[in-house]
Structures are given as C-alpha cells and as structure tokens.
Amino acid sequence: MRLVFAEVEKVGPGARVFDVALQGGTVLESFDIAQRAGGRNRSAIREFSRIGIDRTLTINLTPKSGDTAETLLCGIEVLSER
C-alpha cells in the first residue's frame, strides 16, 4: 500500500503534524508533510506492506501538533501481495 502526501497550502515544517494508522495500527507517528517532502507542493510517498484488508480499508489521521488541526492525504494506492 502506498500513501501519498503533499503540503498544498502555504505552511512550512511543523504546521501540520499527525499520526497515521492503517487497520487500527499506527504506521507513522508525528508525520510532518512539509518536513518529509522537503517543502510545499512536493510529495512524500510512504509505502507499507502486509496490511491485511478483508472488505474494508480503515485509515485514521490524528492531528498531533502545529498551527492547523487538519490532516491531509492526497492519494492511496493498494496493491495485491500474492
């Protein structure tokens, strides 16, 4: 599974920090899009394997700190691992 993030607003590092959980398990803690992507309008792609999905994919984004209490996810790619 790939999650795509990009900071599209005029905020810098530290302004949007959040945790990401897949299927109830935290996979990213204190994720800062602007810091990880290297600036605004650049993407940060994180890849995860062995995420068990039966019928429903559950993604939770939990705000941690920063100027905005909003989280942001720009894309999801789910691939079979057969």
N, C-alpha and C positions, 0 to 999 in steps of 0.2 A: 504494500500500500504506500502510495506517495501522497503527502500533503504539501500543497503549495501555498506559501505565504508571501505577501508583498505589502510593504507600507506605502499606501497610496495617498495618504494625507500629509500635510506639512508638519510632521512631527519627527523628532530625532530619537536617538537611543534613549531608553528609559521611560519614554512616554506611553508605551503600550506593552506591558509585561503580563503574561498569562501562562497558566498551566494548560496542557493538552492531555486529555485522556481518551483512549480508544477501548471500547468494550468494557469500560469501568476501571481500566488500569492506566495510571499516569505514565505517559511516554515522553513528555517534555515538561520540565519544571522551570518556571521563571523564564519562559521563552520571550525574547525581545526581538521582534521582527527587524527593526531598523538596524540594530547592532549586528544580528546574524547575516542580514542581506548586504550589509555594507553601505546602507543609505536608502533614501527614498526612491520609489519606483524601480527597485531591483528585487528580484525574487530570492526566496530562501526555500529550498525544497528539502524535506525530511522524509526519509524512507524507513518503513517498518516492515518486518517480516513476521510471519506466523501469528497473524491477528485472526483469530477464529471468528468467522462470520457465518451464522446459520441462515437467518432470514433478514435480520435487522443489523445495520451498522449504527453504532452509537458513538458519537463524537461529542465530548464535553470540553468547552473552552471556558476556563475560570479566570477572571481578572485577578491579578496579584497586586500590581502597583503601577504608578505612572500617572500622568496628567489626565488620561482618559480611562474610563472604566469599561471601555469597549474592547472586544476581541475581534480578530479578523482572520478569516480563512478564505483563500482565493480559489483553490482547486483541490479536487480529490481524484486520485486515480487508484482503482482497485484492480489488482492482477491476480490471477489464479496461480497457486504454488503447487501444482500437481506434480 
